Amino acid sequence: MTVKKGDIVELKIDKLIFGGAGLGRVEGQVIFVDYSAPGDLLEIEIFESKKNFSRGKILKIIKASESRVAPKCKFFGQCGGCQWQHIKYSEQVISKHKILEEVVNRFLPNESHEPIQFWNSPTTYNYRNRIQVSVSEAGVIGFFEKGSHTLVDIDSCSIAEEPLNSELKKLKSDKVKAGKYRLQLGLDKRVTRTHLETQEEPLGFAQVNQLQNLKLQNEVLKTYEKYKGMPIIDLYGGYGNLSLPLALKHPEITIECVEWSHKAVEEGVQMTLQQKLNKLFYINMDVKSYLQRLQMKSESFVILDPSREGCEPIVIQELAAKGPKCIVSISCDPMTWGRDMQLLLKLAKQNGYKYRIATMHGLDMFPQTDHIEVFSIIERQD
């Protein structure tokens, strides 16, 4: 049997995959289904059929998985922000752990490493300290449907911290003009509302799950204890999410935080002045240009925390040629992380450096979604 568009078939979901869908097979043919759960027995309709896979939508849940739960958010399934609210949190973590292991086996099959640990989020709802909503000309305020430009009119977000939901209600009552708005909860617990009416330079990357971010910061601090005394280079450093805690604990160490966003650098500089951190320097430059100009000491501690797209190949090439002692690699996309680490280890070897993956963890920064954060420590073997 070859499934084709329009077919209605019965399907058992075997697992969740990177991207959020459930995967099942009909006579060996792979079928992806959104909003399914491992163990579901479903009646689905095929709406897309390709050579190597098909996609289906749920018509009926014949037998629900034991991991299914009622979504907390009334907009779940319409709003494209969450993919997994219908799945128990314990199963979400198990699935993310398995996905990360599959990524490692795909990109780094011959690299030895300690067993992958996975750090659960202390809170599974109301954890986001920043959201971006859109306002239409007709006054609809909300998030877009998955894969579309249709706005879902929302009055609250179940994964946003409550002060943001209060601000969202104010936004609605204020009858604001059309555009995009960023609502952000600061460390001082004050909410700021920014109208992004132009293609303004965004504020440098910052973690949205504060409790998990503290875990990440502490892990970087703990890692540096082994390399104490080495200069620190924080690539894609933003306003200094990781540089600032290091500078506060080790004010005598030279730290260079490299970030292209002028606004993020301005904010970071203000913080260094307030804290009187005289050895934390911000470099307002793209990472590629910085590395091409840098004479890096071999005994250096590098933090690599790019955006979801990962690093440009030239960035990996430069790092592999310079051979720093330790690279702490952080990524919000396991696939681009795997790609970059594969290239790094290959090119470093060609340059005469031998590295090993000393530590690898998954970090759940985004419960109720399929996103996975990766934390890894890459050490040069002398």
N, C-alpha and C positions, 0 to 999 in steps of 0.2 A: 504493500500500500504506500503510495506517495501522496502526502497531504498537499492540498493546493488551496488557494484563496477561496474562501466561502465554505470550506468543509467544516462540519461540526464533529468534533471528536472528544473522546474521554481521555483524560490525561492525569497521571500521577506526578506530582512535583517532587523531584529528588533533592534539590538544594537551591539556595540563593546564589546569585552570581554578582560579580563586579558590575555595577550599573543599576542594581536593585531588583531586577526581575527574577522570577523563579524559573528553573529549568526542569523540563521533563522530556521524555522521549516516546515517540510512537513508532514502533518497529525500527528503532535505532535512529530515527530522525529527531534532531534537536528542535525543541519548541520552547520559546521564551514567553512568559506570561507575567505581566505587571500585577501587583497587588495580590500575588499568590503567596503561599507559605509552604515550607518543607513538610511533606506528608499530606498535603491537600489532594483529594480526588475531585477533579473538576470536569465539567462539560464546558468546552471552549469552542469559539469560532475562530478559524484562521483568517486573519485580515492582511497578512503579508507572507509571501512565500519566496524564499531565496534558495540558491543552490545548496548552501550548507546549513541553513536553519530556517525556521518559520516563526512568526509571532502570532499569538492568539489573545483573545479577550475572554474574560470569564462570563459565561452565560448562567451557570448554575454551580453551586458548591454541592457536589454529591455527598462528600464526607469531609468535614472540616478537619484540618490538622489540629493536634493537641496544643500546638504553639499559637493558635489563633486567639486573639483577644479583641474586644470592642475598642475601636479607635477613640481616643479621648477628644479629638478635635472634630467638630461638626463639619468642617470644610475638607476633611481628609478624603482624598479621591478626586476632588475638584482642584484644589490648590496644588501646585506642583512642588511645593517645598519639602514635603515628607514622603517617603516611600514605604516605611515599615511600621507605621503606628498600629497596624493590625496584627503584629507579631510580638510575642512576649519578649521582654528585654533580654532575658537570659538566652533566648534563641538568636536574637540579633547579634549578641556578642560571639556566640559559637560560630555563626555564619561568617562574621567579619574575620575571626581568627582563621577559619578555613580558607577564606579568600586570600588572605595575606600569605598563608603557607603555599597556596597554589602559585601566587605571583613569584615568590622566592624560588620555588622549584622550576618555574619557567625560565626566569632570567639568570638565576645563580645556582644551577643544579649541582655544580661541583665545589661550591664554597662551603666550608665547614663553619658552623655557628652554633651558639647555644640555642636550646629550644626557645621558640618565640613565645613571649609572654604577652598577655593582653590586659590592658588597664581599663577597667570599666569606668564609666562616668559616675561620679557621686550622685548626680541628679539626672533624671531621664526626661523631665519636662521642665519648662520655664528656666532654661539654662542660657539662652542666647542673650548677650548684652548689646547686640546690634542687629537691626533689621532694616531692610530697604523696601519701601512700599511705593506703588505708583498711583497717580491720580489721573483719571481720564478727563477729557473735556466735559463729559456728562456728569462729572462729580463722583464717579465710582472710585473707591479707594481699596486697594488690596494687592494681592499677589497674582501672578499669571498662572493660568492652567498649564499643566505639563505639556511641553512641546507646542505651545500656541502663544498668541498675543492677546488672548481673551482674559480680561481681568475678572478675578473672583472677588466680589464685594465681601470683605471680612470686617469683623468688629473686634477680633482678638486673635492672637497667635499662641497656640498652646506650648510652643517650645521657646517663646520669648519670655524674658524676665518680666514680672508683673508691672513694674514702673513703665515699661515700654508699651504695654497694653493700655495703661492709663493715658499715655501720651497719644496713642493711636486714636482713642476716643475723642481726645481734645482736637486732634487733627481733623476728624470728621465734623465736629461741631464748629470749627473755625471756618469751614467752607473755603479751603485754600485753593489756589490756582493749580492748573494741571502741571504735571511733571513728576519727578522722582524725589522722594524724601528719605533721608537717612535718619533713623532714630537710634541714638546711642546712649547707653548707660555708662557713665564714667566711674572711676574708682571711688570718687567722692559721692556716688549714688545720685548724682544729678543727671537728668536726661537732657541731651541736646538734640535739637531738630535742625537738620540742614536741608535746604532746598537745593537740589542738584539741577538747577535750571540750565546750566551750561556743561560742556564736557570738561569740567574742571579737573585738575589733577587730583586723583583720589588720595586720601590719607593712607600712608603706608600700611601694609598688611598688619593686622592685629588679630589675635585669637578671640573667638566669640564666646567660648566657654571658660569663664574665669576660674572655676575650681580646677578644671583640667589643665588650664594654662599654668596655674601654680605648681601642679605636679610636674609639668614640663620644665618650668624654670628650675625647680629643685633638682630635677634629674641632671640638668646641664651643670648646675653648681656642684653636684656630687661627682660628676664625671671629671670636672676640672681639677678636683683635689689630687688626682693621680698625676696631673701634668702641671701642677702649681709652679708658677714662675715663668712659664712660657707666655710669649705675647699672644693675644687673642685677636682673631680676625672674624668678624661677624658679617657674612655675606647675605644680601637681601635682608638686612637687619631691621628695616622699618624704623620706628621711632626708638628702638632699643629694647624691645620686649625681653630679649635675652642678654643684651649687653649691659643694661642698667643693673640688674641683680648681680651680675659678675663684678661690675665696677664698684658697687656698694660693698661687696664682701672683700674685694681685692683692689682697693684704691691705688695700690702701688704698681699695678700691672698696666702696661700699655694695651689699650683696646681700640681697634679701628672698626667702626660700624659703617658698612657700605650700603647705601640706599639711594636709588635714583629719584625718589619722590621728595621734592623740595619741601612740601608741607610736613612730611614725616620728619625730615631732618631738622626743620625749624622747631618742631615740638620736642625732639630729643635734645637739642642744644639747650633749650629752656630748662629741661629737667636737669641736665648736667650742671647748669649754672646754679639752680636752686639747691642741688645737693653738693655743690662745690667739688665735683669730680674732675680733677685736672688732667687725668690720663685717659679719659674716654673721648675719642675723637670721631666725629661724623664726617664721612666722605660722601659728598653728594655727586655720585657718579654711577654709571651702570657697571655691573660686576665684571663684564668682559673687559672693558677698558681698564678698570682698576687692576685686574690680574695681569694684563699685558704690560702694565707699567711697573708692577711690583717686584722687588727683589725680596722674595719671601725667605725668612730664616727656616732652616730645615726643622728646627725644634719649634714649631708653631702649632697652635690650637685653633682649628678652623671650624666655624659653625656654618652649615650650608642649609638654608631654609627658603627655597624658592617658592614661587607661586605654583598653582596646580599644573601649569604647563611644563614644569621642571626646568632644567638648565639647558642653555644653548650648548651644542657640542664643543664649541671653542672654550667655554668655561670649564668643562670637564677636562679638556686637553691641557689647559693651563695648570689646573690643579694636579693632574697626573704628572706633568713635567716638573713641578716644583716640589712634590713629595713631602707635604707637611706631616708632622708626627702623628697628629690625630685629626680626624674629620668627624664632627658630629653632624649627621645628616638627618634632617627633619623634612617630612613631606606630607601634604594633604592628598596625594594621589599615588597609591601603591604602584600603578603601572609606570608612571613616569619616573618614580623612584627606582624601580627595578631596572628600567632602561638605562638610567644615569649611572647606577652602581655597576652594572655590567660593563659599561664603557670605561668607567673609572678604573676598575680593577684590571681590565685588559690593557689600557694605555699605560697605567703605572708599571705594570710588569715589563712592558716594552721599554720603559725608561729606567729600568733597573731597580724599581721599588717593589717590595712585596708587602701587600696589605692583607689583613684578615678582618672579617666582621666579628668584632668582639662582643657586640650586644645588638639585639634586634627586638623591638617591642612594637606591638600595635597599641594605639591609643584612641579610645572612643571619644572624640571631640564633639561628635554630632549624633547623639541618640535619635532614634526614629527615622534616620536617613541611612543611605548606603555608604556614606563617606567614611573613610578610614585614614587616620593619621599614622605615620610611621616614624619611629625614633630609632636610630641606629648609630653605633659607634664603630668607625673604621680606623684601625690602628696600623701604623707602619711597623713592620718587623725588621729589626736591625740585627 
